Amino acid sequence: MTAPLPRHPLIEVDVDVDLARALLREQHPDLADLPLHGRTNGWDNLTWRLGDDLAVRFPVRALSSELVEREQRWLPVLAGRLPVPLPVPVRAGRPGDRYPWTWSVVPWLHGDVAAATEPTSRTAWATALADALAALHVPAPADAPPNPYRGVPLAERDEVVAPRFTDAVPHVDALRAAWDDGLAAPPWAAPAVWLHGDPHPGNLVSRDGALAGLLDFGDLTSGDPASDLATAWLTFDATGRAAFRARTDALRGWDDATWVRARAWAAALVPVLLAHPVEYPLMAAVGRHAAAQVAADRR
């Protein structure tokens, strides 16, 4: 039997199987008798698989409660624009006495979380991810949700990011150099485009050698596409990254400065991904991979 994951230190409200079942029975009784299984823990939410084709998504802290509401508002708008399945909510759960925040029932996207696959295998769908992000990266409306952590000018993040590059971080000199290169690059000056906000391999699903879904749009926002393009280093090896960039350049034609900023975003995310290696070993593996890719891809 697999041991349960350690409790993440940021969890404020846990949702065990009994609570999940009770909430379904109260608000969506037609779904309440489906099996609840396969719990997964994320930074901001936990997810119970519901039967074969659904999942129930619960925020675990107050700060993340608005992220589920963001998905409920915007995913139905964006889903038809992207050439890949998205977990568009099919039911909404209300806060109440048992649980304080909005929650969602979403489709279960069948496949493997990319973070659990070999980076070399991801090259097969590098162009598909480029297609999906290019379709998303179009000018966003003025009421797109704000996000102070993604898509903003790098200089706005320097006070927080720079101190994270400690000697405990692998390839730290290369990461610092990549961050400094990004700070020195011309900032994004075009209209803000839609951003996924967090397209790392833990939020990508593949199946039979193809991209099968984009997960977790809680960080959805607008701004500089370099923030999303950091996935070139988080997700792929050199071969996959070259395919991803070539396709992206063909579709969107971002300038070299955008890719310099994207590499800086990748460097900035490495310490975050490595922060909880016991609770989230897959994310720590993504962090180590990204650090090595940034270091190997020196300018």
N, C-alpha and C positions, 0 to 999 in steps of 0.2 A: 504494500500500500504506500502511495506517495505521501510524504510528510507535507503538512500544510505550510504555505509560505509564512514567514514571520510577519507579524503585523507591521505595516508601514507606520513610521512615527507621525505622519501627517493626518492619519485617519481620525476624524472626529466622531463619526457615526458609522458603525459597521452594520451591514445588512446580512444576517445569516439566512439560511434556507427557510427557517420558520417565519422570520419577518417578511422575506420576499413573498412567501406563499400567502401570508395574511394580507399583505397589501394587494396582491392580485385578487384574492377572494373578495376583498372589500370593493375594489374599483373595476376589475375586469374579470368577473366570475367565470366567464366562458373560457378563460385561459388558465384558470387556477388549478386544474387537475393535470395539466401537462407536466412532464418531469422537469425538475429544476436540477441542473448538474453543471459540471465544468466551470466552476467559478474562476474568474481571472481578476487580478488586481492591477489597476493602473495608478498613475500619479494622482488623478483627480476623481476617478470613478472606479466602481467595481461592477463586474458584469456576470450575471448568471445566464447560462444557456437555458432556453425554455423550449422543451421538446426538441425537434430536429431542425426547425427552420426559423426560430425566433430567439431573441435574447432580451434580458431586462437590464437596463443600465441605470445605476444609482450613483449620484454624487456621494463622496465620502467626507466632504468638508464644505463649510459655508462658502469659501472662496470659489469652489468649483460648481456650486449649484447653478449659477447663471450660465455656465457653459452648456449644460443640457438644454436650457431654455433657448440658447442661441442656436443649437442644432435643430430644435423643433421649429424655430422661426424660419431658418434660412435653408436647410437642406432640401425641403420641397421645391424651393426656388431654383437651386443650383443643380439638382440631380439630372434634369433633362439636358443639361449643357455638357456633361462629362461623359466620355465614352467608356466608363467603367462603373460597376455597381457601387452605390453608396448606402450606408445604413439609415435610410430615411425613416424617421419614427412612424410607426403605424398606430400607436396608442400613446397617450400622455397620462402620466400618473400625477395626482395632486398631492401637495403637502398636507399633513394632518397630524393627529396626536401621536401616531406611532412613528412617523418619519417626517422630518421638517421641510423637505425640499421637493421640487418637481423631479420626476423621473420618467423614463421612456421605455416602451417596448419597441424593439427595432428588428429588422430582418437579421438572421444569422448569415453572414457571408461565408460560404463553404470554401475551405482551402487551408493553407498553412500560413501562419504569421511569418512574414519574411525574415524577421529577426532570428527565427529558429531554423533557417535554411542556410546553406553555404553561400557566401557572397559570389562565388564563381557561377552559381546557378541562376543568379538574378539578372545576368546579362541578357538572357533570353527575353526578358520583358522590359529592358531599359527604355526602348523606344516607346513602348506602351505607356510607361509612366510619364515620359516626356509629352506624349500626346495628351494625357489627362491633365497635367499641370498647365500645359499651353492653353487648353480649353478653359481652364479656370482663370488663368492670368489675363483677364480682360478688365478694363476700367470698372471699378466698383461704385455703387451709388453712395451718396453722401451719408446715408444712414447705415452703412456697413458697420458692424460692431467694432469698437475700438479694442486695441490690445497693446499695452505698453511694452510687451516683451517680444513681439514679433513684428517684422516689417518696418521698424522704425529706423532712423539714422543710427549707425553704429556708435557715433559719439554719445548718443543718449544712453547707451548701455555700458560705456567704458568704465564708469565708476564701480559698477557691479561685476563686470566680466573680468577686468584685468587682475584683480586680486585672487581670482580663482586659479590662475596659472601658477600653481605651486610646484615645487620639486617632486611632489608625490604623483603628479600627473605625467603619464608616459608621453615622450616626445615633446616635452613642455617648451623647449626652445623653438621648435618648429611651429607650435601652436601660437606662441607669443608673436613670432614673426608674421604668421598669417593674419593674426588680429591687427597688428600694426599696419600691415599692407592694406587691409580693409579700411582702417581709419584714414589712411592717406589717399585712398581712391576717391574719385569724384562721387558724391552722394547721388541717390536717385532723385531725378528732377522732373520726371514725367508724372502724369496722373496716377494716383494710387490704384493698384489692381487687386482683385480678389486674391486672397492667400488662404491655403489650407491651414497654415500656421505650425504644423508639426508633422510633416510627412516623412518621419524616420521609419526604419524597417519594422518597428513594433506596431505601426499603424498602416502597414501595407499587407495585403493578402495575395498569395499566389496559389495557383492550382494548375497542375499538369503543364508546367512551364510557361504559364501566362499570368498576367496581372489580373486578379479576380476581385479586387476591391480596395477602396480607400476607407479607413476607419477614423474615428475620433476627430470630428470637426469642432471640438470645443474651443480650440484656439483660433477659429475662423476669424479673419480680419481683412484689412486692406493695407496696402503699402508697397514696399520694395520687394519685387519678386526674388531678389537674392536670398531672402530669408527661407523661402521654400526650396530654392535651388541648392541649398546646402546638402540636400539629400544625395547629391552626386557623390559626396565623400562619405556620408553616413551609410549609404545603401550599397554602393557598387565598388568593385575593384577598378583598376585602371582601364581595363577593356570595357566594362560596363559603363564607366563614367564617360569614356570617349563617345560611345554610342548615344548615351543620354544627352550629352552636350551637343553633338552633331545634329540630332533630331530637334532639340530645343532651338538651336540657332537657326535651323531651316524654317521653323514655324514662327518664331518670335524675334529672332535677330537681336537678342540682347547684346550690349557692347561688352568689351573685355572688362571694364570696371565692374559691371554687374557680377561677373564670375569671380573677380577678386573679392568682392564683398561676400559672395556666397561662400567662398572658402573660409573667410573670416567667421561667418555665422557657424559653419561646421566646427571650426576650432573652439568657438565659444560654448558650443553645446557639449563638448567632450567632458569637462568637469561635472556638468549636471548629470550626464548619463552614468558617470562613474560614482555618483554620490552615495548610492545605496546598493552595493554589489550583492549583499546577502538577500535583501528583499526582492531585488530585480536583477538577477544574474544575466538575463538576456539583454537588458539595457546596458549593463556594464560591458558585455561583449560588443555591443554596437559602439560604445564609447572607445574601447580599445581599437576596434577596427578603424573607426574614423580618425583617431589620432595617428595611426600608422599610414592611412591614406593621405592625410594632410601633409605628413612629414615626407612621404615619398613623392608628392606632387609639388615640390618646391618650385618656385618661379625662377 
